[in-house]
Amino acid sequence: METDLPTYILGINAFHADAAAVLLKDGEVVGAIAEERLNRVKHYAGFPKMAIRKLLEMGGITIEQVDHLAIGRDSKANVAQKIGFSLKNLTRLPKLARQRLENRANIKDIPELVAQACEIPRERLGAKVHHIEHHLCHIASTFLTSDFDKAAILSIDGMGDFASMVTAVGEGNRFKVLDRTYFPHSLGIFYTAICQLIGYDRYGDEGKVMGLAPYGQPTYLEDMRDIVRLEDDGQFSLNLDYFIHHTEGVDYSADETGYPTVARLYSDALVERFGPPRVRGGAVTERDHDLAFSLQARLEEVYFHILRHLARATGTDALCVAGGVALNSVANGKALTYTPFKRFYAHPAATDDGTAFGAAYFVHNLTLGNPRVAALHHAYLGNEYDNDEIHAALQRAGVADQAVRLSDDEIDAHAAQRLAQGKVLGWFQGRMEWGPRALGARSILAHPGYAGMKDILNARVKHREPFRPFAPSILEERTGDYFDHDHPSPFMMLVYGTLPDNREHLAATDHVDHTGRLQTVSATANPRYHKVISAFERETGIPVVLNTSFNENEPIVCTPDEAIDCYLRTRMECLAIGNFFLQKDE
């Protein structure tokens, strides 16, 4: 008897930062991987050929079996707005046209590149190709993977397909766009421009400035209010005197390795107002602290203005967010207090890697009309390695004789005991995380109650700026004992205030303003990580571990070889990798 074949959808984000791919089988996630984890170029902005190959391998299929290619860009989106802007800026029309043609050529070539990556002729690629607008992909990625049947939705970033913000309302397996904000007005560009002035001008440095902000004062808040202004109906506008992106374009490119770069976005008027830019690597001054504080404060004001209007427009207390600005976990956490929203969800890959996810689900739910599948309660969607593969990696590194093989329970007990002793532990277990955060699969763990642990980690392993906080992973059921909110935060997308009574238990993760970007760990979403934190609680009375990404100035480790190499070249003291435990001599 003939049976229906499964439907495979391959979602792709390419030729933009955080290139990635996602494979669905009848709507279920086979896997989701950012290219940077495989080619080791952080925020890689090229074509995700290695991710595509790995996903096909994980699914046990060939590219010929893929039914739909879903691409998270649509050069035809918002054409009227593009033409209108171009007609108002005729002097830079040739540059605009050149950038657009180059971008369109890259996107158009994606099916050919998929065929090349899989080493087949283009004509053997039978998948139907779908180009989906950037922000619609963000919206699909967060709403269609949430628990909410109805929700308000916000996609907000620097820019994608000529828009910087889209609001929507979702219900069932569909959503309706409510409003858009178009280039050149962009909350993401505003934030990035000030970060550049402060000297944090590398791609992705915005998170550092968010961490710097609590060290400052609102000295420049009125200035920031002049630079980005609130408008009616939940909109905002930039004072374009302080920017050059509307006259010079956004010079977004990638270096020879594929690492993305964004050229200067601000005008000389910003320098005249705030003084010269800090040189990258130079001393961070009081001015820089105060600029960071004022920047963050203004972003929050604008964010809450948008959300309050969105709440009125949708009549729901459930909110889904995506886009680069949605990584501002401080603003997200405060939104639960300062806006009508009481239920919150952010896709774990809120930045542009998530558009691959959203493109795939847009096709599955909206294009093909399928019902929604189960919500995404965890982010463990990458590749994994069994004990035989791990043992082979230990042998290649020449440390197999130093590794003790233990049961899962014994690994958890050993890890908890070493953490209780103040050791720094590498934790490599199960499937790799999807998104930028280490969530207990590729993590470095430590005791959160040691006040000096932050300095120890920076000296021995991480080598980060001293002002940047480390994150706490807490048993979900104990969240309200330590933080001023207990809404789940499984993907580290929310910052909460710490409660005074248990603050001493969080000495290494409690930021200068007594906050933490927490991960809540449930026994259902990650039972193994929940067990090791529970074992640590039995040792110390603390249901929290310090959790930072398993890396040293590189993408988070993906393979056992990379994890072992990082363990050996740093002063990490222990490594729990699969069912093997290693500890360096005292």
PETA-V371643 format. One line per field, one symbol per residue. phi: phi as a letter, one per 20 degrees, with the letter a starting at -180 (. if undefined). psi: psi as a letter, one per 40 degrees, with the letter a starting at -180 (. if undefined). burial: 1 if it has 9 or more other C-alpha atoms within 8 Angstrom, else 0. A space follows every 50 residues. Layout:
phi = ???
psi = ???
burial = ???
This chain:
phi = .fdfffedcdecdclbgmgabcddclneffabbeggfeemdflgdddeff ffffffffemcdffefecdddebbfeflfffffffffecffdggfgffgf ffffffffeggffffffelcfgfeeeffecdcggfffgfffeffdeeefc bfccdbbfablmddbcdbcdbmdcbcfdbcddgeebfffgffffgfffnd degnfgfffgffgfedcfgdffffffecdfcfmmebbeefgeccfeddne edbcffeoffccfgdeefffffednffffgnffeeggfgfffffffffgf gfgfgffffffffdmcddcdcbogfffffffgffffddcffdccbcffdf effffffffffgffeefemfffegfeebdeceecceffffffffffemcf feedecfgffgffgffffffenfececcbmfffdofeecndccddbffee gefgfffffeceleffefedeedcggfdgffcceccfgcfdldcddfeeg fdfffdgedefgelcbeededefefbgffffffffffffcndebcfccfe aclagggddggfffffffedefecbdcledccbfff
psi = hhihiihhhhihhifiifhiihhihfeihdihhhddddefhhfhfbhfdd ddddddddefiideehdhhhhfiheeifdddddddddefddedddddddd ddddddddeddddddddefiideeheihhhhhhddddddddddeeiehdh iihhhhacihfeiehhiihihbfiihhdiihihehhdddddddddddeeg eiheeddddddddeeaifdedddddddhihiifeiiiihedeiededeih ghaiaeeehiihiheiiddddddeiiihhheihhiddddddddddddddd ddddddddddddddfiehhhiiiddeegdddddddedeiehehihhidgd aededddddddddddddefiiiaiiheiegeaiihiddddddddddefed eehhhiidddddddddddddeeihhhhhhaiiihieihfedgihiiheeh deddddddddddfiheehiiihhihdeedeedieiehigeefehhiiihd deddefdeehidefihgihhhidddgdddddddddddddeehfiihhiig igfiiiididddddddddeafhdihhhbfihihii.
burial = 00000011111111111111111110101111111111011111111111 11101111100011011111111100010011000100100110010000 00010110011011111001010010101111111111111111110001 11111111111111111111111010100111101111111111111111 10101111111111111101100110111100011111100111110011 00010001111100111011100000110000000001111111111111 01111111111001011111111111111111111100111011111111 11111111111111110000010000001111101000111011101011 00100100001110111111011111111111111011111111111111 00110011011110000111111111011101110000111111111110 01101111110000111111111001101111111110100111111111 100011110111111110000111111111111000
